[in-house]
Amino acid sequence: MASDSSSPQKAASQPFVTSKTNYLLHNVDGMTFNGKMAVGTSSGNTRCKGIEHCQFVGFEEATLFCNNMAYACTGILQQTRNSDSGCSGGLGCFSTTNGQLYHDKEWLNSKGKTFERQVLAYNRFQDGRKFSRVFPVGTRQCLGYHYCQFAKLDAALAFCDLDSECLGVLNMPVALYGEGCKMGMGCYTPARGEIKHDPLWLLRAGETYLKQQEVAYVLRGPDGFLYDGRFPAGTGGCKGVHNCQYQSLASAQAYCDANPTCKGVLQHTPTPDGDQACAGGRGCFEPCTGEMRKNEMFLVTEGKLYERQLAR
């Protein structure tokens, strides 16, 4: 994995934000993106050059262009055929992408390289949200009294970075647990489970650092499988008739990236005689969670599932 940047930032609603961007090199698995950025696409003060799509001579040049576009850029493709000649027009063999990941036999045979852009961030909240479970002492050699404890936030976040079950870090209130918390072993505790609202946590000014990950989504083939859970309308401020609904895939993905329990986005197909924006006209894209199950009706109606795969 190629690391691009790591920097602390400030945000109005969540005062503490730490963000880190990486590019995951897929291991010759045939995964590529279904979209490339058009020639002339603007990123910052730069417009890309190319023959049929944006092309760059080097990887660093392509990542800089991609990082300045945030959500619009999902990764980088490196063409290996004709690389000695600089590929099309000699303008470079690196291309910035948009869209979703999918498997392509032709790309696999060409031995091209796919770099998936992933952003890992932690936002600080003091609004009563809390995780339902913590990690027992000894998990990946962590220390603590009853559960993993860290004296410094950076160490707790580093523990959480490497664990797909970890949803974030809790900062236990000193007023409740004393200086250094239990046995003086640290007040920062990585946590997992579900995100719940805890009035006592809010009352005691407990801090929650929520893990938020931006990844490229994988468009699943038409096999009828989908996740069986949804987010009720109003969760995290979303709108919808019964569940969270969005008018665009990008908006649904942004919501999903900000919730570590979200597993993907469902796209419903409107019925010919129904509202083309699905239920209540609120949108056909629904963030989803829960377990993967077969649903024959989802297959019949030609719905789509965009999976959010955090660990590959």
matplotlib code that plots the C-alpha trace (Angstrom):
import matplotlib.pyplot as plt

x = [0.0, 1.4, 0.8, 0.1, -0.6, -1.4, -2.4, -4.5, -7.3, -10.1, -13.8, -16.6, -19.0, -16.3, -13.3, -10.9, -10.3, -7.3, -7.1, -4.8, -5.0, -3.5, -3.5, -4.2, -2.5, -4.7, -2.8, -3.4, -7.0, -8.6, -10.4, -10.5, -12.8, -15.7, -14.9, -11.9, -11.8, -12.3, -9.6, -9.7, -11.0, -10.1, -8.4, -7.4, -5.7, -4.8, -6.6, -5.5, -4.2, -4.7, -5.9, -9.2, -9.0, -6.7, -3.1, -0.1, 3.6, 4.2, 2.3, 2.9, 1.6, -1.6, -2.1, -1.7, -4.4, -6.7, -6.3, -7.4, -10.7, -11.8, -14.9, -14.8, -11.6, -11.7, -8.3, -5.5, -4.9, -1.5, -1.3, 1.7, 1.4, 3.3, 4.6, 8.0, 6.5, 4.5, 1.2, -1.3, 0.4, 3.3, 1.3, 1.7, 0.4, -1.3, -5.0, -7.2, -10.6, -14.2, -17.0, -16.9, -14.7, -15.6, -13.8, -12.5, -10.8, -9.2, -7.7, -6.4, -4.8, -3.2, -1.5, -2.5, -2.2, -5.1, -4.5, -7.6, -7.9, -8.8, -9.2, -9.2, -10.4, -11.6, -14.1, -14.7, -18.3, -19.8, -23.4, -24.1, -23.2, -21.2, -20.1, -21.7, -18.6, -14.9, -11.9, -10.7, -7.2, -4.7, -6.3, -3.3, -1.2, -3.1, -2.8, -5.5, -7.5, -10.7, -10.4, -7.8, -6.6, -4.2, -2.7, -2.5, -5.1, -2.6, -1.8, -5.5, -6.2, -3.3, -4.8, -8.2, -6.6, -5.6, -8.8, -11.8, -14.1, -13.0, -15.5, -13.5, -12.2, -13.9, -12.3, -13.5, -14.5, -11.9, -14.7, -16.1, -12.9, -10.3, -7.0, -5.6, -8.9, -8.9, -5.6, -4.1, -3.6, -5.2, -8.6, -8.6, -10.4, -10.9, -14.4, -16.7, -20.3, -23.1, -23.4, -25.9, -27.1, -26.3, -27.8, -25.3, -22.4, -23.7, -24.2, -20.7, -19.2, -17.8, -15.9, -16.3, -13.8, -15.7, -13.8, -14.8, -13.5, -13.8, -13.2, -14.0, -17.3, -17.5, -20.5, -21.8, -22.9, -26.6, -27.0, -29.9, -27.8, -28.1, -27.7, -30.9, -30.6, -31.4, -30.9, -34.2, -35.1, -33.6, -30.5, -27.6, -29.9, -30.9, -34.3, -36.6, -40.1, -39.1, -35.4, -32.6, -32.9, -30.7, -31.2, -27.6, -25.1, -22.4, -24.6, -25.5, -21.8, -20.8, -23.4, -22.1, -18.5, -19.3, -20.8, -18.5, -21.5, -22.6, -21.8, -22.9, -25.6, -28.7, -30.0, -33.7, -35.2, -38.4, -41.5, -42.7, -45.9, -44.4, -42.4, -39.1, -37.4, -38.7, -40.6, -42.0, -39.8, -36.9, -34.4, -33.6, -30.3, -30.4, -27.3, -27.5, -26.2, -26.9, -26.2, -25.9, -28.9, -30.4, -33.5, -35.2, -37.3, -34.2, -32.9, -36.2, -36.4, -32.8, -31.6, -27.9, -25.7, -22.6, -20.5, -18.3, -15.4, -13.1, -10.8, -9.3]
y = [0.0, 3.4, 6.1, 9.6, 11.9, 12.1, 15.4, 16.7, 19.1, 21.2, 20.9, 23.1, 20.4, 18.0, 19.9, 17.1, 15.3, 13.2, 12.1, 9.7, 8.8, 5.6, 3.9, 0.2, -1.8, -4.7, -8.0, -8.8, -9.7, -8.3, -5.5, -2.2, 0.9, 1.4, 5.0, 7.2, 11.0, 12.9, 15.0, 18.5, 17.6, 20.3, 19.6, 22.6, 24.9, 22.1, 20.6, 17.1, 16.2, 13.0, 11.4, 9.8, 10.3, 12.0, 10.7, 11.3, 10.4, 9.5, 8.0, 11.0, 13.4, 11.3, 11.0, 14.7, 15.3, 12.6, 13.9, 17.4, 16.0, 14.2, 12.1, 12.5, 10.4, 6.8, 5.6, 5.3, 2.8, 2.0, 0.6, -1.7, -2.5, 0.0, 1.6, 2.2, 4.5, 6.4, 4.8, 6.8, 9.8, 9.4, 11.4, 8.8, 5.4, 6.5, 7.4, 8.8, 7.1, 7.5, 5.0, 1.6, -1.4, -4.5, -7.6, -7.4, -10.4, -8.2, -5.9, -9.1, -10.4, -7.0, -7.1, -3.6, -2.2, -0.9, 1.6, 2.1, 5.4, 4.9, 7.7, 6.9, 9.6, 10.0, 12.7, 13.7, 13.8, 14.7, 14.1, 10.9, 8.4, 5.5, 2.0, -1.0, -3.2, -2.8, -5.1, -7.4, -7.1, -9.1, -8.3, -7.9, -7.7, -4.6, -3.7, -2.6, -3.5, -5.2, -3.9, -2.4, 1.0, 3.5, 6.6, 8.5, 9.0, 8.3, 4.9, 4.0, 5.2, 3.2, 0.1, 0.8, 1.4, -2.2, -3.8, -4.1, -4.6, -1.4, 1.4, 4.1, 5.1, 6.2, 8.7, 7.7, 10.8, 11.6, 12.9, 9.4, 7.2, 9.5, 10.6, 8.0, 6.0, 2.4, 1.6, 4.6, 2.7, 5.2, 6.7, 6.0, 2.7, 1.2, 0.0, -2.1, -3.4, -1.0, 2.8, 3.7, 6.9, 6.9, 9.8, 9.1, 9.3, 12.6, 13.9, 12.9, 14.6, 11.3, 11.8, 9.4, 9.3, 7.8, 5.9, 7.1, 5.4, 6.5, 3.6, 2.6, 0.6, -2.7, -3.2, -6.7, -8.9, -9.6, -12.6, -11.4, -11.0, -7.9, -6.8, -7.2, -4.1, -0.4, 2.9, 4.3, 7.8, 10.4, 8.4, 10.8, 13.4, 11.5, 11.8, 9.2, 7.7, 4.8, 4.3, 6.7, 7.6, 9.6, 10.9, 10.0, 7.2, 9.7, 11.2, 7.7, 6.7, 9.8, 8.9, 5.3, 6.3, 8.4, 5.4, 2.5, 0.0, 0.7, -2.1, -0.6, 1.1, -0.5, 1.0, 0.2, 0.1, 2.2, 0.4, 1.6, 3.0, 4.3, 7.3, 7.3, 8.6, 5.6, 5.8, 9.3, 10.7, 10.7, 8.7, 5.2, 4.8, 3.4, 2.8, -0.7, -2.8, -6.2, -9.7, -10.7, -12.7, -14.0, -12.0, -13.3, -10.2, -8.0, -10.1, -9.9, -6.1, -5.8, -3.9, -3.1, -3.5, -1.4, -3.1, -1.2, -3.6, -2.3, -5.3, -7.0]
z = [0.0, -1.0, 1.6, 0.3, 3.2, 6.9, 8.5, 11.4, 10.4, 11.9, 11.3, 12.5, 13.7, 14.9, 16.2, 15.9, 12.6, 11.5, 7.9, 6.0, 2.3, 0.9, -2.5, -2.3, -5.1, -6.1, -6.4, -10.1, -9.4, -12.6, -10.7, -12.5, -12.6, -14.9, -15.6, -16.4, -16.1, -19.3, -21.0, -19.7, -16.2, -13.7, -10.4, -8.4, -11.0, -13.3, -16.3, -17.3, -20.8, -22.7, -25.9, -24.8, -21.0, -18.4, -18.7, -16.4, -16.9, -13.2, -10.3, -8.0, -10.5, -10.8, -7.1, -6.6, -9.2, -7.7, -4.1, -5.1, -6.4, -3.2, -3.8, -7.6, -7.9, -6.9, -7.9, -10.5, -13.4, -14.7, -18.2, -18.6, -22.4, -24.5, -21.4, -23.1, -25.5, -22.9, -23.9, -26.0, -27.6, -25.3, -22.6, -19.9, -18.7, -15.5, -15.6, -12.9, -12.5, -11.3, -10.9, -9.3, -9.2, -11.3, -12.6, -16.2, -17.8, -20.5, -17.8, -16.0, -19.2, -19.9, -16.5, -15.8, -12.3, -10.2, -7.3, -5.2, -3.3, 0.3, 2.9, 6.7, 9.0, 12.6, 13.6, 17.2, 18.6, 22.0, 21.1, 23.1, 20.4, 21.8, 20.8, 22.4, 22.9, 23.7, 23.1, 25.9, 27.3, 25.2, 21.9, 19.6, 22.8, 24.1, 27.8, 30.2, 33.3, 31.9, 28.3, 26.0, 27.3, 25.8, 27.4, 24.1, 21.4, 18.6, 19.9, 20.2, 16.7, 15.4, 17.0, 15.4, 12.0, 11.7, 12.9, 10.6, 13.6, 15.3, 14.8, 16.6, 20.0, 23.2, 25.5, 29.0, 31.1, 33.8, 36.0, 36.2, 36.1, 37.5, 36.1, 33.8, 34.2, 35.4, 37.2, 35.5, 32.2, 29.9, 29.0, 25.3, 24.5, 20.9, 20.5, 18.2, 18.0, 17.2, 17.4, 20.1, 21.8, 25.5, 27.5, 30.4, 28.0, 26.8, 30.4, 31.4, 28.3, 26.9, 23.7, 20.7, 17.8, 14.9, 12.2, 8.7, 5.6, 2.0, -0.4, -4.0, -4.1, -5.9, -8.3, -7.5, -10.3, -10.8, -8.5, -6.2, -3.1, -0.9, 2.7, 4.7, 7.0, 6.3, 8.2, 9.4, 8.0, 10.3, 11.2, 11.0, 9.6, 6.4, 4.7, 3.4, 3.6, 5.8, 5.3, 4.3, 0.6, -1.8, -5.3, -6.3, -5.8, -4.7, -1.9, -0.6, -0.7, 1.3, 3.9, 4.0, 4.2, 7.4, 9.2, 9.9, 10.2, 6.6, 4.2, 0.8, -1.2, -2.8, -6.1, -6.6, -10.1, -10.3, -11.6, -15.0, -13.6, -10.3, -9.2, -11.1, -7.9, -6.0, -2.6, -2.1, -4.8, -2.2, -4.3, -5.3, -3.5, 0.1, 2.3, 3.8, 6.6, 8.2, 6.7, 3.1, 1.9, -1.3, -2.5, -5.6, -6.0, -6.0, -8.9, -10.8, -10.5, -11.6, -8.5, -8.0, -5.0, -4.6, -1.9, 0.5, 1.1, 3.8, 4.0, 1.0]

ax = plt.figure().add_subplot(projection="3d")
ax.plot(x, y, z, "-o")
ax.set_aspect("equal")
plt.show()
